[in-house]
Amino acid sequence: MGKGGGCVPSKKKHPTSAEDAAGTSNNTAPIAADEETHATPTVTESSENAQSVAAALEVFIVFYSMYGHVEKLAKRMKKGVEGVEGVEAVLYRVPETLPDEVPKIKAEELAVADAILFGFPTRYGCMAAQMKAFFNSTGQLWKEQTLVGKPAGFFVIFQLLQALSRDNDKDKYCLQFELRLVKESNWTAITQLAHHRMLFVPIGYTFGDDMSKIDFIHGGSPYGAGVYAGDGTREPIEIELAVAEHQGKYMAGVANRLSQG
């Protein structure tokens, strides 16, 4: 692409081993926070356990990650969700559209979530095709109005090459340009929620002043957590992970309040 477009993943970057495993496994269980995939635990059927399970709210964190950046945010976000008592987080991948990949979540599974956080890399100001394909598969849920009233949010990854510059003026331009892309990506994604009559939950500036700093490159916006991936080699830094954790905790709190009427 031309200068400033930077939404195409680097051809030199190979998927992480974690994502290679996702493409070869037949296990459709949620992804555990310790980066291992476990089968769904067996719950002993007792009245005590039944009450415990029934009382827990679930926040689904549904994401697509090509090089692992979105996955790192998702796992830190899970920590934030579970920082709220009585709320559990479940990580899911959306189905891969590339050959020989195994779907990790089916559209109908969204029905049991109390809240959903969608994460994805951007492509030309829009969500990646894999995430869009997943949304396109939710037609039956839309027809039955299954997701009406569920709170949902977004976290995104950008691959703007200029963001790796050490030139301060150029960095400020990149931040301004990237904020425009953040708005475009979130607003094009919000249409998915609008048609399902879901509740869009941004984080605003609840994270604090650090999110507004422009003396160094970092992701995160009033819409949600984010990472500047550059050419794909830049890993999430602590402030980006902290915003992701905050977003998870914030969404868990919203889900908790909604469940109480």
N, C-alpha and C positions, 0 to 999 in steps of 0.2 A: 504493500500500500504506500501511498504518499505520506509525506511528513504530517504527523498529527493524527493519522487515522488509527494506528496502533491497536486495533481490536483483534488482529489475527494472531493466533498463537505462533511462537517461534517454531520453525521447521527443524531446528537443531535440538529442541527440547523433547525429551522422551518422557512418557508417562511414568509416574512413580511406581515403585513396586506394589504399594498399597492399591493403586488403581489397576495395575496388571492383575492383581489377585481378584479385584472386583469383576474383571472381565471373564475369569475362568471358573469362578465358583458358582455352584448351583444353589447355594444357600440364600434364601430370600429373607432371612431374619434381619432385624434392624442392626445397624453397625454399632458396636460397642465403643465407648469413649476411650478405651485403652488401645485402640487401633487393631483390635482383633474382632473377628466375626464369630459370634456365639449363637447357638440355637436358642430359641425362645425358652426361658426357664420354666420348669414345671411348677405349678402352684398347687400346694396341698389343699384339697377341698375341705375347708372347715369354715364354720360361721365366722370365726375371727378373721381368717384370711380373706374371706369374701367381702367383709365389711371394709378391710384395709384396701383391697383392690378397687372396690366401688368408690371409695373416698378420694382416690388419687386422680388428679387431672393430668391429661397428657397433652404435651406440646410436640407436634411433629416438626422436625427440622428436615425438610426435603430439599435435596441439592443435587447439582450436577457439577463434577469437578474433573477437569482434564489432567491437570498437573499437580493436584493436591492442595492448591491454595484455598479453594472454597472449603475443602474438607477440613483444613486446619481451623478456619473460622467456625465451622459448624460444630466441631468438637469443643472449642472454647465456649461457644454459645450454649452448648448443652450444660456446661458447668454453671453458667449463669441461671439457666432455667431451674436447675435442681438446687439452687441456692434459696429458692422459695419453698417453704414447707408445704407439703401436700401436692406438689406438682412434679411430674416426671417428664423427661425429654426422651424422644425416640428419634434416632438418626436413620434416614432413608436416602438412598440414591434414586434418581429417576432412571427409567430405562435408557440404555445406550442405543443410539441409532447406527453406530458403526457395526460392521459384521462381527459375529461370534461373541457378542456381549450379552450378558444375562440380566434381565430386568430385576430391579431390587424392590420396587413398589408398584402396585397396581392402583389405578385411579380410585377404585371403589374403597380402598383401604383408608382414604382420607376421611370417610364418613365418621370414623370413631375418634378422630382427633378433636381436642378441645380448642386448640389453636395451631396454626401452621406458620413456619418460617421457611420461605423459599430462597435458596441460594444458587447463584449461577454466574459464570463468566459472561461478559458482554461481547456481542458481535455487531459492529457497525451501529452502536447505539441501541441495540435490542438484546433481549435474552438469547442465549445460545439455542441452536435448533433443537437440541435434545430436550431442554426444558419446555420449549414451545410445543414440541410433539407430545410431551406429557400432558400439558394443559389441553391440547386438542383431543386427548383421549377421555376428557372428563364430561363429555356430552350427556351421558346418562345421569350423572350427578346434577348437571344443570337442569335437565328435563324434570327431575324429581325434586329439585330445589333442596338437595341434601346439605349443601354447604352454606345456606343462607344464615347470616348472623355470626358465622365463625370468624374470630379475629385472625388476621394474617399480616405478615410483613416480609421484607426482602433484604438480602445482603448480597453484594455483587463484587466482582473482580474486574479490574481494568488492566489492559496491557498497553498503556501509552508509553512508547519508547522514550520520548523526551523527558519523562518523569525521572529518568536516571541521571539527568544533567546536574552538575554541581553549580551551575550558573544561577545566582539568586533571582535575577530578573526573569530568566527563562523558567525557573521553578514556579514563580508566582503566576506566569502566564499559563503554565501547564495545569496548575491547580484550578485556575479560573476555567480553563477549557474542559478539564475533567469534571468539574462541578456541573457544567452544562450537560455532559454525557451522563452523569449520574441522574440528573433530572429527566433526561430523555429516556434512559433505560427504565427508571422507576415508573414514569408515566405510561410508557408503552406496556409495562407489566401490570400496572394497576387496572388496565382494561379487563384483564382476566378476572380480577377480583370483583369488578363492578358487575360483570355479566352473571357472576355467581351470587351477587348480593352479599359478598363477604365484607368484613370490616377491616379497612386498611389501618394498620397501627404503626406509624413512624415513631422514631425515638425523639424527634425534635432535638433540643440541645440539653437533654436531661443528663448526658454524660458529664458535662462540665466544660470549663474553658479550654482544656487541652485539645478538644476536638477542633477548635477554631484556630489553632496555631498554624502559621504559614511559614515559620522559620525552618521547617524541614518537610520533606515529602511524606505524606501518610494518607491512608484511606479513611473512610468513615464520613458520614454526612447526616443531616437531620432525617434522611429517609431510612438510614440503617447502616450497619457495619459494611466495611469494604476494604480492599487491598489493592495497592498498585503493584502489579506483578512485573512491570517492565517487559523484558523479552521472555519472561517466564522463569528466570533464574532468581528473581528477588523473592525472598520468603517474607511472610507476614511479620511485622515488627510488634513489639509489646503493646503499643498504643492501639494498633489495629485489632489485636487479639482481645485487649481489654474492652474495646467498644463492642466487640462481638459478645463477650460475656455479659456486658451490661444490657445489650439488646435481648439476650435470652432471659435474663432476670426480669427485665421490664415487661416482656411479653407474658411471662409466667404470672406476674402480678396482675396484669390485665385479665388473663384467663381466670385467675382466682376470683377477682372481683365480679366478673360476669357470671360465674357459677353460683355466686351467692345472691344474685338478683339485685 
